[in-house]
Amino acid sequence: MSAAPRQNQENRENQQTRETVVRWEDTAEAMAALPELAGLEFLRRMISGDLPGPPISGHVRMDLVAAEEGRVVFRCEPDESHYNPIGAVHGGLMCTVLDSALGCAAHSTLPAGMGYTSIDLTVNYLRPVRADSGPLTCTGTVIKPGRRVVFAEAEMVDAAGRAVATATGSLLVFPIGPDAA
């Protein structure tokens, strides 16, 4: 190993190492309740803590904070662990939150025994996000409900209320639970 790479490695080792811990609850209870509850009721029980949220929430530091029929709100707290190589929050984090908002908005319109999955997702990144952008708020709204396909849109804003990303998508609706096969 030449002197320059060795010196760079020593410099990195002397810097403060940071870490993040991801915690989640067992999802068995939520998965058992899923086919029995209308989408809106399921989401509201997650918000209240009566059902555990999805493990992905811990990875990206997002929480579902509000749900009504056809509309949901997520809050996300980006930090340096979400940075890409150029020092901004990776677009994948924002895409994940936007996709979650689209899906949960669709879910809020579905009856018990029905689920969804993304068919397509279009994301527009409008400005960079950094750890000091503050909490992000992402609102997902159904623009056309349906029995087979739901269309939705989402907007993410930073702590100053500036739009940082938007998304549109369509979601396939299908039966879930033991009788779905």
C-alpha positions in Angstrom: 0.0 0.0 0.0 1.4 3.4 -1.0 1.8 6.2 1.6 -1.2 8.3 0.3 -3.9 5.6 0.6 -2.5 4.5 4.0 -2.6 8.1 5.3 -6.2 8.6 4.0 -7.3 5.4 5.8 -5.6 6.6 9.0 -7.3 10.0 8.7 -10.7 8.3 8.3 -10.1 6.0 11.3 -9.3 9.1 13.5 -12.5 10.8 12.5 -15.6 10.3 14.7 -17.5 7.3 13.5 -21.2 7.7 13.3 -23.8 5.0 13.3 -27.6 4.5 13.2 -29.6 1.8 14.8 -32.7 0.5 13.1 -35.5 -0.9 15.4 -38.8 -2.4 14.4 -41.6 -4.4 16.0 -42.6 -7.9 14.9 -45.1 -7.4 12.0 -47.1 -10.6 12.6 -49.9 -8.8 14.5 -50.3 -6.2 11.7 -50.2 -8.9 8.9 -52.9 -10.9 10.7 -55.1 -7.8 11.0 -54.5 -6.6 7.4 -57.1 -8.7 5.6 -59.7 -8.0 8.3 -59.6 -4.2 8.3 -60.5 -1.6 5.8 -57.4 0.3 4.6 -58.2 3.5 6.5 -58.8 1.7 9.8 -55.6 -0.3 9.3 -53.6 2.9 8.8 -55.2 4.7 11.7 -54.4 1.8 14.0 -50.7 2.0 12.9 -50.8 5.8 13.6 -52.3 5.2 17.1 -49.7 2.5 17.9 -52.3 -0.2 18.2 -50.6 -2.0 15.3 -46.9 -2.0 14.5 -45.7 0.1 11.6 -43.7 -1.4 8.7 -40.0 -2.0 9.3 -39.0 0.2 6.4 -40.0 3.2 8.6 -37.1 2.7 10.9 -34.6 2.5 8.0 -35.6 5.8 6.5 -36.8 7.5 9.7 -40.4 8.1 8.4 -43.7 8.0 10.3 -47.2 8.0 9.1 -48.8 10.9 11.0 -52.2 11.4 9.5 -54.7 9.4 7.4 -58.2 10.2 6.0 -59.9 8.6 3.0 -57.8 9.3 0.0 -55.1 11.3 1.8 -52.2 10.5 4.1 -49.3 12.5 5.6 -45.8 11.1 6.4 -43.0 12.9 8.2 -39.4 12.0 7.6 -36.2 13.1 9.4 -33.3 12.8 7.0 -29.8 12.8 8.5 -26.2 12.3 7.2 -26.6 8.5 7.1 -28.9 9.2 4.1 -26.3 11.1 2.1 -25.1 10.2 -1.4 -21.5 10.8 -2.5 -22.1 14.5 -3.2 -23.4 15.3 0.3 -27.2 15.4 -0.3 -29.9 13.1 0.8 -30.0 10.2 -1.6 -33.0 10.4 -4.1 -33.8 6.8 -3.1 -34.8 7.9 0.4 -37.2 10.6 -1.0 -38.5 8.1 -3.6 -39.2 5.6 -0.8 -41.2 8.1 1.2 -43.1 9.3 -1.9 -43.9 5.7 -2.9 -45.1 5.0 0.6 -47.4 8.1 0.5 -48.9 7.0 -2.8 -49.5 3.5 -1.6 -51.0 4.4 1.7 -53.2 7.0 0.1 -54.5 4.3 -2.2 -54.8 1.9 0.8 -57.0 4.4 2.7 -59.7 3.9 0.0 -59.7 0.1 0.0 -62.2 -2.2 1.8 -61.1 -5.0 4.0 -59.5 -7.9 2.1 -57.9 -5.7 -0.6 -54.3 -4.8 -1.0 -52.2 -2.9 -3.5 -48.8 -2.7 -5.2 -47.1 0.0 -7.3 -47.5 -0.4 -11.0 -45.5 2.7 -11.9 -43.9 5.6 -10.1 -42.7 8.9 -11.6 -40.6 11.1 -9.3 -39.5 14.7 -9.9 -36.7 16.0 -7.7 -37.0 19.7 -7.4 -34.2 20.7 -5.0 -31.5 19.1 -2.9 -32.2 17.9 0.6 -29.6 17.9 3.4 -29.8 17.0 7.1 -30.3 20.6 7.9 -33.4 20.8 5.6 -35.4 19.8 8.7 -38.1 17.3 8.8 -39.7 16.5 5.5 -43.5 16.3 5.2 -44.9 14.2 2.4 -48.6 14.2 1.5 -50.1 11.5 -0.7 -53.5 12.0 -2.3 -55.7 9.8 -4.5 -56.6 11.5 -7.7 -58.7 8.6 -9.0 -59.8 5.7 -6.9 -60.7 2.4 -8.5 -61.4 -1.3 -7.9 -58.5 -2.5 -10.1 -56.2 0.5 -10.4 -55.8 3.6 -8.2 -54.0 6.8 -9.3 -52.3 9.0 -6.8 -49.9 11.9 -6.4 -47.6 13.0 -3.6 -45.7 16.1 -2.7 -42.8 16.4 -0.3 -41.9 19.7 1.3 -39.0 20.7 3.6 -39.2 22.4 7.0 -39.5 25.8 5.2 -42.5 24.6 3.2 -40.6 24.4 -0.1 -41.4 21.6 -2.4 -38.4 19.3 -2.7 -40.0 16.4 -4.7 -43.2 15.2 -6.3 -44.5 11.9 -7.5 -47.3 10.4 -9.4 -48.1 6.7 -9.7 -50.7 4.0 -10.3 -51.3 1.1 -8.0 -52.7 -2.3 -8.8 -55.5 -3.4 -6.4 -55.9 -7.1 -5.6 -57.4 -9.4 -2.9 -55.3 -10.4 0.1 -55.7 -12.8 2.9 -56.3 -16.5 3.2 -59.2 -16.6 0.7 -57.3 -14.6 -1.9 -55.8 -17.5 -3.8 
